[in-house]
Each structure stands twice: as structure tokens, then as C-alpha cells.
Amino acid sequence: MAHHAEDHSYHPKDAISAALKATTLTGGAGLFASAVQNTLVKRNVGPLGVFMRSGGTIGIFAAMGGTYEFVKTASANLREQEDHWNVALGGFFSGTILGLRVRTFPALLGYGVALSTAMTAFEYTGGSLFGYKKDTSVDEFERRQQLRKAYQSPAEQTLAELGEGRGLFGQNYEERRRERIKEAYGVEVPTSPVPAS
């Protein structure tokens, strides 16, 4: 029986394609945010206000998403590793885009470090701020099979703990039931169901 070794080497990804997809996605989110800003204005600015009045929001969102994805993917390609440091770099450069609006160097660094920290924490905790970091070396199917086996108990043990009834019946239940009814009420229960007439 031949065993095939899994290939754990890094495979480079297309950074420009990933950046264009992220730019489109976050640009769409920016368009939505700009539309919300446009509707909250007290005076009527018209439908073009989405682009004229608050269009900078669209550009910032698109630039941040594209920068984040490009730097993260390019860093992974250069380092030939997929880990949280790529996310930290992407988050820093993306945050500096947000800091450019303020036009001060401390804001540039501050926004970069803040977004980098938030994104790295999110990635390090397994893509959830409330969960755990998943072990990528364990196959998900095997992990779930082990969880199922850990919580399985034999049918005899379940019947002993819960008792019969409510849809849980052990072996020879019908015979034991017939005997109990005969002892308690003196009625013979037929072994086969009564034919419909």
C-alpha cells in the first residue's frame, strides 16, 4: 500500500488579483457607507451626493481593502509562510491609509498600529474574537469524528440511565410489555397487529 505524503510547502498566490477582488468588495462597502452618510444629511443633496459629497468614504474603503489584501498576500509570498505576521503587516499599511486623512505622522502611525493590532488579534484567535485558534494540521473531518466518539455511550447505558419509553426501547421490549400488561390487568396482548377491516 503506497502512502502519499502531503505537500506542506507554500504555494504563491496572485497578490494583484487578490487585491483587485478586495478593492471591489471593500469599495462596495464604502459605497454603502457613503449612501448612508448621504441619507443622514439634513439638506437635500441629491443622489449624486453619494459621490460628490461623501465620495471620499468610497475611496478610503477601497484603498484600505486593496492595500490590506495586497500587502498580506505579497508578504506571504515573500516570506513563503501563511501566518499572523502577514495580517499584521497588511493591517498596518491599511491603517496608514486611514491615517492619511488626518495628515499627521502620529496619526499615520497610530491608525496603522491600531488596525494592525486589531486584525492580528482577530487572525490569531482563529478568525473570531470569541473562539480559539484552529489547528491547521488536524483534518476537520477527523476532529469531528473524534468529538462524536468521545460523547457516544452504549445503548444499554443510556437505557439504564433514562429508562424505557419516550421512544427509547431495549431488546425484547414488546415481550416484556406483554408480560407486564398480563400480570397487571390480566389481558392478553396479541403478538401481531390486528388486521384492518
N, C-alpha and C positions, 0 to 999 in steps of 0.2 A: 504494500500500500504506500503510495507516494504522498509525502506531506509537502504542501506548498507553503513556503514561508511568506508571511505578509510583508508587503513593501511599506516600510515606515519612513522612507526618505521623503523629503519635502518636494512638492511639485509646484513650480512657479505659477502664479496666476496673472492674468492680464490686468494691470493696475489701471490703465486708461479706460477700459471697458467698464470695470467696476466703478470707477469714479464718475463716468457718464451716467450710469444707472442711478447711483446715489444722488447725483446732482439733479436728475429728473425727479426722483422721489421727494427729496427734501425741497426742491423748488415748488413742487405741487403743494407740499405742506405750507410753504411760505406764501403761496397764492391764497390758500385758505385763511391763513392768519391775516394777510393783508385785506382780504374781503371782510373779515370780522372787524378789523380796525376801521375799515371804510364805513361799515354799518353803524358803528358807535359814535360817529361824528355828529355833532348837534345840527350842523347846517347841511343842506343837500349839496353833495359834491358830485353826484352822478356816477354812473357805472365805470367811467374811466378813472375815477379816483383811486380804484384798486391799484392802477399802475402809476398814476401821476402823483397822488398824494402819499400813499404808503407803499410804493413800489420798491423802496429800499429793503423792506422786510423780505420780499421775494428773493432779491439778490443776496442778502445776508444768509438766508436759509440755504439757498442753492450752493453758495460758495462754501459754507461750513460743511455741508454734507459731502460735497465733492472732494474738498480738502481732506476731510477725515478719512474717507474711503481710499483716496489715492495714497496718502502717507502711510496708512495702516498696511495696505497691500504691498506698496513698494518696500517698506521696512521689512515685511515678512519675506519678500523675495530676496532682498539683500542679505538678511541675516539667516535665511533658509530655516526659519523657525516660526511656528504659529503659537504665539503666547501673548500674555497680557502686556508685554512691553510695546508691542506694535500698537495696541489700543491706546497706551499712554502717549506715545508719540503722535498718533492721529488726533487724539483728544487735545493735546497741547496746541498743535498747529491750527486745529479747528477753532479752539478757544481764542487764539490770537486774532482770527478773522473777526470775531465778535468784539474783541478789544480795540480793533481799528476804528470803530465808530466813535470811541471816546477821544482818540488821538493823543494819548499819553502813553509813555513807555511803561509806567507801573500798571496801568490798566491792561496793556498788552500782555504783560507777564502774569498779572493776576487772573485775568479771564482764562488764559492758557492753562495755568496751573490748576485752577478750579475745575475746568471742564475735563482736564486730563485726570485729575483725581477721581471725579465722579464716574467717568467712563471706565477707568481702570478698576474701581471698586465694583462696578456693575459686572464687568467681564470676569473679575477674579472670583466673584461669588457664584459663577456659573450662569450668568445672564439673568440673574434675579437678585434683587436686594434682600430677599427674604429666604432664599433657598441655599443650597450648598453647591460646591463646585463638583461637577460630574467628572468621574474618572474616564478619560477618553480611551484608556487601554482595555476597559471591560466592555464586552459586547452587550448591548442593551437587551437583546432577547435572552441571553444567558442570565443577566442580572434579574430580570423579571421572573424567569423560571425558578431561580434560587429563592426569591421572595415568596413565590407561591408555595414551594416545598416547605419553607420554614414555617408557614402558618397553616399547613394542612394537618388534620388529625384524622385518625381512623374512624370509620363509621361506627364501630362498636363503642368507642369512647364518646362520640357525640351523642349516641342513643342513651348511654349510661348517664351522661350529664343532664340531658334535656328530657329524656323520656320519650315514649312513642306518642304519636298523634301530631296534629298540625302539619301533616304532610311528611313526617319522618316515621318510617316503618321499618322494622328489622326483618330478618328472615322468619318464615313461618308465622307471620303476623295474623294471617287470616285464620289459621287453625287455632291459635291461642285465643283469638277473639271469639270464635265459635264456641270454644270450651267455656270461656268466661260467661257468655250470654246464656249457655245451657245451665251452668251452675247457678247463676243469679236469678234467671227468670224461667228456667225450665223449657225454653223454646229451642227447637232445632233450627239452625240456620242452614239453608241449602248451600251445597258446595259450588253449584254453578248458578249463574244469574237466571232469573225467571224469564222465559221467552215472552217477547211482546206479542200480544194478541190483537 
